[in-house]
Structures are given as C-alpha cells and as structure tokens.
C-alpha cells in the first residue's frame, strides 16, 4: 500500500484531513464507506468539551465588567462544543452564584452566573458540568505545610481584600495574587466544606456532571497540625525527616492514598445519589508520583477519566491507552493558551497534533482548558476560532470511533502497586514505561496497556503476541502465575530490571518471583556507567544493573569500563572486558519464550533519547516477537494504532503525525507534510476494500501480504 508523493500532493488540497495536517486513517473491510450512526450514550461517543475557564482575582475591578450571559452562550455554542464546564467559583473558592457557604464575588452584584449560563446552555441542548477548585483563600490555618517549610511566610495569611469581613473566619478573604496556589491540607476542615458546597451546587442546579479540580495536585509531605500526629505515629518518632518517612514508605503512602480516596468516594456517592456524573480531575497516573494521593483507590469513584495534555504528545498517547485499559471514558484537555500567557491561543498546529493523537488512541472527548476567558468574561476571537478549528478537526471521521476496539498485539503492563510503592515514591518505573512507549511508537508497533491488578488469569493475556514488563517491580503471586501460564501456553514476555522483586503490598521478596520464567536469580545490583556487548562492539549504557546469575541462555553481557573514568568526565569510559554479569537472557518455557534485560534500559532511552539504545531495544523486541503485526515505512514521528469495528466489519489503521518535536509542542508552529508511507500486513478480510480518510491510497495483494 503506497501513499505516493503525487497522491499526497493531490490530497493536500482537499482540506485538513490529510497527514500534512496531522493524521490519516486507513480503513479495511467489506463496509469501508462512511456511515453516520450517532450513539445515544454521550459518554461513549466522540465529543467536544469546552472547559470554560472563567478566572477572576478576589479583588479586581475588571472582573465581570462585561458580563452578558447571552453573549457568552452564543460564543460557546458557536464553537460546536457538546459539553460545557462552568466555573461555580473562581480559582480561590469565591462563589459565582449566591452561595450560603462561600462568599460570592462582589463584582457579580448578586447575579447568578451559574444559573444564568446553565439554563441557557441546557436550552441549546448542551451537557453541563459544574466546577469547583480545591484551592482556598480564606483559611490559612488549613494550608498544607510541606516538611522543611514550616516557617515559610507563603503559608501564612495574606492581606485581606477590601470587601472582606475580618470578624467572620469564612469571610476573611485574602488578596491572593494570580498564579499563587494555596493548597488546603487534604485532612483539614476543607473536606467538609467542599462536600457541603458540592451538595449545594448539585441540589440547586442539577448539572449533568460535577468536577473537583486541584485536589489531585498536592504532592507535599505535609506536617500541618491535621497531619503531623499521624505521620509521627507512622514514623515512630516526633522527629519527622524525609529519611524517617522513606523508612516507613509503605505505611505512609497507604495512609495518604486512603485519605485522598475517601473524600473522592464520599463526594461521588453524594453525586450518584442525585444521578450526577463524577468528572473529577485524576491527572495522569503514568506521570504523577503516588504521593499526590491519586491511585487505584480513586478508580471506582470516577465516571470519566479527566486528564490534561501539556506540551508532550507522548503523554496523551499513553494516557488515553491507559484510560482504555481502565475501562473509563477518556476526557483529554489541551491547555489552550500559550506557555507564560493566560489568554493567548496556542497555534492551530498544536490542536491538530493533540486531536490526531487522541483520535488515533481512541480518546472519546477533547477540549480546551487553561485560563481562556478574560476576567471581564470576554474571550479573544483568535482563541474561540482556534478552538472551533480544533473541534472541527477532532470530529472528522467520528464514525471510525464508534464501537472501535484495539487490535494491538503487544501489551505493556502498568501496575498500580509498582506506582504506589516504588522506592520512596521515585519515578524510575514511570520513566521506564515512557522509554518503552517511545520505542514502540517510533517502531510503529501498536500496543495496549494491561493493568496488572485487572488480570485474573492467563486467558486475559492470550490475545497478545508479546507482553512487556517495564521494571514492573511489584507483582502479586496471582499475576505472576498468570504471566507464567501465558508463556507456557505459547506467549512471549520481556521483563526488565527489578520486575517481580516486590509483592503487591510493597514487601521485598528474597528473589525475583519470576526467576524460573526469566531464567535469572538475583545476586545484587549496582548503579553507574557500563557497556553492553553488541555485534559491532561494546556500546555505552548507564543505569541500575541487576547482577544476576543466569540459568538460561546469555545473549549479551555487561562490559566493564575503565575504573579511571571518562577522559571528559562523561558517561562512556573506555570499555575494558566482558564480565560475568548478563545484560540479556533468553529462556524457553513450555511453548513460549521469555527475555530478560538486566538494567533500566527504557529509563535510559526516556532520559537520553539515544539512537543506539533504541536500536538495542528494538533488536530485543524483534528477537522474541514472532512477526510484526504490520510493517510501516514512515518517519519515526508517525504513531500507528490499529482498531476493529466488528459491527461495521472493518479494521482501521490510524497514522498520527507527531512532527519533529513530539516532546515539546512549544517548538512547533506548523506541521511538516509526510508522504510516501507504505503499510504492509496480512489481509484482515478476504478481498478487503481499502480506503483512506484524508488522502488517496493504492493497494495490492502479494501472496499473503497486503
């Protein structure tokens, strides 16, 4: 199958649905023509959400100066948004409606911003989510006090606004500057107040959904009066230090995650009693340390998974895949204002790349967030126009999303336990996943995430040709048994680093639980620079090497480097000679195979992006993978995913262009066209019909290859 230069240039004039504008979709099947069949369930169909950020400072003459609910409604409707998120308060919990609990912003002069807009948007057929923020500006005694910052004046009371009531603790409103986040402790009386305000809002306005923001964003090791007694009990001392907490990390993180989840559980239960969806911000667990409190315990209390896209396209690629694995609808928010600006729209290219990435990975809902509207309630025309363009592009080919199921043959394991208990909250596990995700995307290998805690038996893994365990340190015995049976039955596993060395409760085992499967036994570890045996000679590496004894075939060994170090003080000292320590071990178990890599190679690739490490990782994958699901000749910036729509009898290959800077969209102002892409695969159907959304395509069959 070829997209030639001629057909690409011809298609480029057809509009935005070409790879020059971020994505193409190849469709195979007996019914490859376009059909419109909107789904009734608004949570499960592709949709557009406008996260209408209406920020205003507590004391600001311009706030609400041009408030006109009819104009705002028309602006929002004109973007094409299906779901609108309305602020019920500002970023510091000053109400935008006549609240009996929080003081109302004085510039509204008693007007009901929430009621005005909600009623108008409902009349226009829009779904409405109401929003409040965990941040606070009246009770400094509730503030989080990070360890080591007990005397920081930033946690003390700020000057009051002119309209504050100094005699009323709930009306001692502070003049908090823009951008200054003041986090109440998650164990403070703020908990009860947020629940009361949420109840007031949903009972008064009956929105379709409710969102609590910024509760996920407090990653401090808090020693405020509400936390300190319990932290002292956990650590067994009144002298709290980071070392003391690290020594009792399991107990500490269990407590913090439980306290965080308990509020979300109570809030969601109240919402569900009233038939309202829980749409809280749960951030991006692949990239957020467990100390922030968001974890597996939150998942039963979310109806959708709300995350944000920042400047790195790998984040939505991996986040949406994980949301699919968790079984929750994916709502992705693109920060729609440029970095260091609050109201300046991002370039249209960022929207297209983000939308293409979400479409390619099965994301249901996309929209803007950030700040957006000016304090006076007007919005720049450029921002509104860019949002509409982004929405229009995202909704193109929405029929390809309905009932689509991933056909990826590679699975990468995500473990809540590893995220929670990994070495004092360190993010090595995250960097390992990120490195392997980048490698698979660059190699055009479609992959899914597998959530370890959701695997009940080997049958849950049987659809995959290869399962990657990316330094999945914490595994239950049950999961280890499922992986072992999967391999015995003919599956293939690639394990890395400390995989299976700890159990699901964070306790260290005496050896790898998968030692017989991987063919290795632990003898220790070291961290530093070394080299790897490669066909063309030793190549440099760095990281944490697990020193193992191999009971299976050693494919590559650790090469010692000059103990004098590098001549330039860098990471590649002179390789001296191979040692006894294996770097790659291959084992045959039953009908299947296992390969073990002894160091955190994915983390190295994530942090350093070195081509020789990418080649090493790809060689290991190809050594164990029986065949690639599809072969794609295209730049490494092209992300490839594969889905199936059984009802429509068609298979879909998405090609999303991450351009030349996928880790930093801020460097991109335009999307460079890509052409002459070739895709080779086994025909998914007899005599398949092949079409291409956004370009022309030619196809041919040669034996068993399409």
DRENSENU-112731 format. One record per residue (C-alpha): residue in one letter; x, y negated, z. Coordinates in steps of 0.5 Angstrom, whole numbers, plus 500, padded with zeros to 3 digits. Layout:
N
 resn   x   y   z
    A   X   Y   Z
...
END
This chain:
706
 resn   x   y   z
    X 500 500 500
    X 503 493 498
    X 502 486 499
    X 506 483 494
    X 508 476 493
    X 503 475 487
    X 497 477 491
    X 499 474 498
    X 500 467 494
    X 494 468 491
    X 490 470 497
    X 494 464 501
    X 489 459 497
    X 483 463 500
    X 483 460 507
    X 485 461 514
    X 484 469 514
    X 491 471 511
    X 497 473 514
    X 500 466 513
    X 495 464 518
    X 497 469 523
    X 493 475 521
    X 491 481 516
    X 486 487 518
    X 486 493 513
    X 480 497 513
    X 480 504 511
    X 473 508 510
    X 467 510 507
    X 464 503 509
    X 469 498 509
    X 465 493 506
    X 463 487 511
    X 456 488 515
    X 453 484 521
    X 450 487 527
    X 451 483 533
    X 451 486 539
    X 446 485 545
    X 450 485 550
    X 454 479 551
    X 460 481 555
    X 462 487 550
    X 462 483 543
    X 467 478 541
    X 465 471 543
    X 468 464 544
    X 468 461 551
    X 469 453 553
    X 473 452 559
    X 470 445 560
    X 476 443 565
    X 473 436 568
    X 478 434 573
    X 478 427 577
    X 482 425 582
    X 479 424 589
    X 480 416 588
    X 480 414 581
    X 476 408 578
    X 475 411 571
    X 472 418 574
    X 465 419 571
    X 465 412 568
    X 462 414 561
    X 458 420 564
    X 453 422 559
    X 450 429 559
    X 447 429 552
    X 454 427 549
    X 458 432 553
    X 452 437 551
    X 453 435 544
    X 460 436 544
    X 461 442 547
    X 455 445 542
    X 459 443 536
    X 465 447 538
    X 461 453 537
    X 462 456 544
    X 458 461 546
    X 460 461 554
    X 461 454 557
    X 464 454 564
    X 462 448 568
    X 466 445 574
    X 462 445 580
    X 467 441 584
    X 474 438 582
    X 481 441 583
    X 481 439 590
    X 474 441 592
    X 470 435 592
    X 463 437 589
    X 460 434 582
    X 453 436 585
    X 449 434 591
    X 452 439 596
    X 450 440 603
    X 457 443 605
    X 462 439 601
    X 462 431 600
    X 460 429 593
    X 465 425 588
    X 462 418 590
    X 463 416 582
    X 457 420 580
    X 453 416 585
    X 448 422 587
    X 448 424 580
    X 447 432 579
    X 453 433 574
    X 452 441 574
    X 444 441 574
    X 444 436 568
    X 449 440 564
    X 447 447 566
    X 440 445 564
    X 442 442 557
    X 446 448 555
    X 441 453 557
    X 436 450 553
    X 441 450 547
    X 442 458 548
    X 449 458 552
    X 451 462 557
    X 454 458 563
    X 459 460 568
    X 460 455 574
    X 467 454 577
    X 470 452 584
    X 477 452 586
    X 481 455 592
    X 485 448 593
    X 483 443 598
    X 484 436 600
    X 480 435 607
    X 483 440 612
    X 491 440 612
    X 490 445 618
    X 488 450 613
    X 494 449 609
    X 499 455 607
    X 505 454 611
    X 511 458 607
    X 516 461 611
    X 522 457 611
    X 518 450 610
    X 514 450 617
    X 517 443 617
    X 516 440 610
    X 511 434 610
    X 508 436 604
    X 503 441 608
    X 501 435 613
    X 495 430 612
    X 496 425 606
    X 493 418 606
    X 485 418 606
    X 481 415 600
    X 477 409 602
    X 471 413 602
    X 473 418 607
    X 470 419 614
    X 475 419 619
    X 471 421 624
    X 468 428 620
    X 473 433 619
    X 469 435 613
    X 469 428 610
    X 477 427 612
    X 478 427 604
    X 485 425 602
    X 488 422 596
    X 492 427 593
    X 496 426 587
    X 495 429 581
    X 498 436 580
    X 499 437 587
    X 497 443 589
    X 495 444 596
    X 493 452 598
    X 489 453 604
    X 491 460 607
    X 487 466 605
    X 486 467 612
    X 484 460 614
    X 476 458 615
    X 476 456 608
    X 474 463 607
    X 467 462 610
    X 466 455 607
    X 468 458 600
    X 463 463 601
    X 458 458 603
    X 459 453 597
    X 458 459 592
    X 452 461 595
    X 449 454 595
    X 451 453 588
    X 448 460 585
    X 442 460 589
    X 441 452 587
    X 443 453 579
    X 442 461 578
    X 448 461 573
    X 450 467 568
    X 457 468 572
    X 461 465 577
    X 468 463 578
    X 473 462 583
    X 480 459 581
    X 487 459 584
    X 485 464 590
    X 490 468 586
    X 495 463 585
    X 498 463 592
    X 504 467 593
    X 507 465 599
    X 510 469 605
    X 505 465 610
    X 507 464 617
    X 501 459 619
    X 497 460 625
    X 492 464 622
    X 497 469 619
    X 503 469 624
    X 500 473 629
    X 499 479 624
    X 506 478 621
    X 509 478 628
    X 505 485 629
    X 507 488 623
    X 515 486 623
    X 515 488 631
    X 518 481 632
    X 517 474 633
    X 523 472 629
    X 520 472 622
    X 525 473 617
    X 525 475 610
    X 529 481 612
    X 524 483 617
    X 518 483 612
    X 522 486 607
    X 524 492 612
    X 516 493 613
    X 514 491 606
    X 509 497 605
    X 505 494 612
    X 506 487 610
    X 503 488 602
    X 498 493 604
    X 495 487 609
    X 496 481 604
    X 492 485 599
    X 487 487 603
    X 485 480 606
    X 485 478 599
    X 481 483 596
    X 476 483 602
    X 474 476 600
    X 473 477 593
    X 469 483 595
    X 464 479 599
    X 464 474 594
    X 462 479 589
    X 457 482 593
    X 453 476 594
    X 453 474 587
    X 451 481 585
    X 445 481 590
    X 443 475 585
    X 444 478 579
    X 450 474 577
    X 457 476 574
    X 463 475 578
    X 468 472 573
    X 474 470 578
    X 481 469 575
    X 485 475 577
    X 491 472 573
    X 496 477 569
    X 498 483 573
    X 503 485 569
    X 507 479 570
    X 505 477 577
    X 508 479 583
    X 504 483 588
    X 505 478 594
    X 500 474 590
    X 495 479 593
    X 491 481 586
    X 491 488 585
    X 488 494 584
    X 483 493 590
    X 480 487 586
    X 478 491 580
    X 471 494 583
    X 469 487 584
    X 470 484 577
    X 465 484 572
    X 470 481 567
    X 478 480 567
    X 480 473 566
    X 487 471 564
    X 491 466 561
    X 495 465 555
    X 501 461 556
    X 507 460 551
    X 509 467 551
    X 505 471 546
    X 507 478 549
    X 503 476 555
    X 496 476 551
    X 499 482 547
    X 500 486 554
    X 495 483 558
    X 489 485 553
    X 491 492 552
    X 491 493 560
    X 485 490 561
    X 482 495 556
    X 485 501 560
    X 482 498 566
    X 475 498 562
    X 474 491 563
    X 472 486 558
    X 478 481 556
    X 477 474 557
    X 483 470 555
    X 484 463 556
    X 489 459 552
    X 492 453 555
    X 489 448 550
    X 494 442 552
    X 501 441 550
    X 506 442 556
    X 507 436 560
    X 501 433 557
    X 494 433 560
    X 489 431 554
    X 494 432 548
    X 491 438 544
    X 496 444 542
    X 498 445 535
    X 493 449 531
    X 498 454 530
    X 498 456 537
    X 491 457 537
    X 491 461 531
    X 497 466 533
    X 493 466 540
    X 487 468 537
    X 490 473 532
    X 494 477 538
    X 487 477 542
    X 484 480 536
    X 489 485 534
    X 489 488 541
    X 481 488 542
    X 480 482 546
    X 473 480 547
    X 473 473 549
    X 477 467 547
    X 477 460 549
    X 481 453 551
    X 483 451 559
    X 488 447 562
    X 485 440 563
    X 482 437 557
    X 476 432 558
    X 479 425 561
    X 477 423 568
    X 471 419 565
    X 468 425 561
    X 470 423 554
    X 474 428 550
    X 479 427 545
    X 477 428 538
    X 483 432 536
    X 482 436 542
    X 475 438 540
    X 477 439 533
    X 482 444 534
    X 478 448 539
    X 473 449 534
    X 478 451 528
    X 481 456 533
    X 474 458 535
    X 472 459 527
    X 478 463 526
    X 477 467 532
    X 470 469 530
    X 472 471 523
    X 471 479 522
    X 468 479 528
    X 464 485 526
    X 471 489 526
    X 471 489 534
    X 464 492 535
    X 465 499 538
    X 472 499 536
    X 477 504 540
    X 484 504 539
    X 487 510 536
    X 495 509 538
    X 499 515 539
    X 504 512 544
    X 502 511 551
    X 505 507 556
    X 504 508 564
    X 502 502 568
    X 502 504 576
    X 498 499 581
    X 503 503 586
    X 509 501 583
    X 507 494 582
    X 505 493 589
    X 511 497 593
    X 517 496 588
    X 523 494 593
    X 520 488 597
    X 516 485 591
    X 521 485 586
    X 519 484 579
    X 524 490 576
    X 518 494 574
    X 515 488 570
    X 521 487 566
    X 522 494 564
    X 515 494 561
    X 516 488 558
    X 522 490 554
    X 519 497 552
    X 513 493 550
    X 517 488 546
    X 521 494 543
    X 514 498 541
    X 511 491 538
    X 518 490 534
    X 518 497 531
    X 511 497 529
    X 509 502 534
    X 502 502 536
    X 501 503 544
    X 496 503 549
    X 497 502 557
    X 495 508 561
    X 493 506 568
    X 496 512 573
    X 491 511 578
    X 486 513 573
    X 489 519 570
    X 485 525 573
    X 488 531 569
    X 493 532 563
    X 487 532 559
    X 486 525 560
    X 493 524 556
    X 492 529 551
    X 491 524 545
    X 498 521 546
    X 504 524 542
    X 508 520 547
    X 508 517 554
    X 513 512 556
    X 514 512 564
    X 518 505 564
    X 521 505 571
    X 514 508 574
    X 517 509 581
    X 511 510 585
    X 507 516 583
    X 502 521 586
    X 503 528 586
    X 497 529 582
    X 499 524 577
    X 506 528 577
    X 502 534 576
    X 498 531 570
    X 504 529 567
    X 508 536 567
    X 502 540 565
    X 501 535 559
    X 508 536 557
    X 508 544 558
    X 502 544 553
    X 506 540 548
    X 506 533 550
    X 512 528 550
    X 515 524 556
    X 520 519 556
    X 522 517 563
    X 526 511 565
    X 530 509 572
    X 527 511 578
    X 521 514 575
    X 517 518 580
    X 522 517 586
    X 517 514 591
    X 510 516 592
    X 503 512 591
    X 504 510 598
    X 511 507 597
    X 515 512 601
    X 521 514 598
    X 522 522 596
    X 528 526 597
    X 529 526 590
    X 525 525 583
    X 518 528 584
    X 519 530 576
    X 526 532 577
    X 524 539 574
    X 521 536 568
    X 526 530 566
    X 532 535 568
    X 535 531 573
    X 537 530 580
    X 539 524 584
    X 546 523 587
    X 546 516 588
    X 546 509 584
    X 550 503 582
    X 548 496 579
    X 553 493 574
    X 556 493 567
    X 558 499 564
    X 558 502 557
    X 554 507 553
    X 556 513 549
    X 554 511 542
    X 555 515 535
    X 559 508 533
    X 563 508 539
    X 561 505 546
    X 556 500 547
    X 555 495 553
    X 550 495 558
    X 548 492 564
    X 543 494 570
    X 542 499 575
    X 544 506 573
    X 541 512 577
    X 547 517 578
    X 544 524 576
    X 546 531 575
    X 543 534 569
    X 540 541 569
    X 538 540 561
    X 542 537 555
    X 546 531 556
    X 545 526 550
    X 549 520 552
    X 554 519 558
    X 556 513 562
    X 562 510 560
    X 567 507 565
    X 569 500 564
    X 576 496 566
    X 575 495 573
    X 579 489 572
    X 573 486 569
    X 572 482 562
    X 577 477 560
    X 572 472 559
    X 568 474 566
    X 562 476 562
    X 558 483 561
    X 562 487 556
    X 569 489 560
    X 573 494 556
    X 570 501 555
    X 575 506 558
    X 573 513 558
    X 566 517 559
    X 564 519 566
    X 560 525 569
    X 554 521 569
    X 549 522 564
    X 545 516 561
    X 540 520 556
    X 538 527 558
    X 533 531 554
    X 529 537 556
    X 524 542 553
    X 519 544 558
    X 514 549 555
    X 511 547 549
    X 513 540 550
    X 519 535 551
    X 522 530 556
    X 527 525 555
    X 530 521 561
    X 534 514 561
    X 538 513 567
    X 538 506 567
    X 533 500 566
    X 534 499 559
    X 527 496 558
    X 529 490 563
    X 536 489 560
    X 532 488 553
    X 527 484 556
    X 532 479 559
    X 537 479 554
    X 534 481 547
    X 540 484 544
    X 539 488 538
    X 544 494 539
    X 539 495 546
    X 533 495 541
    X 537 500 536
    X 538 505 542
    X 531 504 545
    X 528 506 538
    X 533 512 537
    X 531 515 543
    X 524 514 542
    X 525 517 535
    X 529 523 538
    X 522 525 541
    X 517 522 537
    X 515 528 532
    X 513 522 527
    X 511 515 527
    X 503 514 526
    X 504 509 521
    X 510 506 518
    X 510 499 516
    X 516 495 512
    X 515 488 515
    X 519 483 520
    X 519 485 527
    X 515 479 528
    X 509 483 526
    X 505 486 531
    X 501 492 529
    X 495 495 532
    X 490 501 530
    X 483 502 531
    X 477 506 529
    X 470 505 529
    X 466 511 529
    X 459 509 527
    X 462 505 521
    X 466 511 519
    X 472 506 518
    X 479 505 521
    X 482 498 522
    X 490 496 522
    X 491 489 525
    X 497 485 523
    X 498 479 527
    X 504 475 526
    X 508 472 532
    X 512 468 528
    X 519 466 529
    X 519 465 536
    X 514 469 540
    X 517 468 547
    X 516 460 546
    X 510 458 542
    X 512 451 544
    X 517 451 539
    X 512 453 533
    X 509 447 529
    X 507 452 523
    X 506 459 521
    X 511 461 516
    X 508 466 511
    X 509 473 511
    X 509 477 504
    X 510 484 501
    X 508 488 507
    X 508 496 506
    X 504 500 510
    X 505 508 510
    X 500 513 513
    X 496 519 513
    X 490 518 509
    X 485 517 515
    X 479 520 511
    X 478 524 504
    X 479 519 498
    X 478 513 503
    X 476 506 501
    X 482 501 502
    X 480 493 503
    X 484 487 506
    X 481 482 510
    X 485 475 508
    X 488 478 502
    X 488 483 496
    X 491 490 497
    X 493 495 492
    X 494 503 495
    X 496 509 492
    X 496 516 495
    X 502 521 494
    X 501 528 497
    X 499 527 504
    X 501 519 504
    X 497 513 503
END
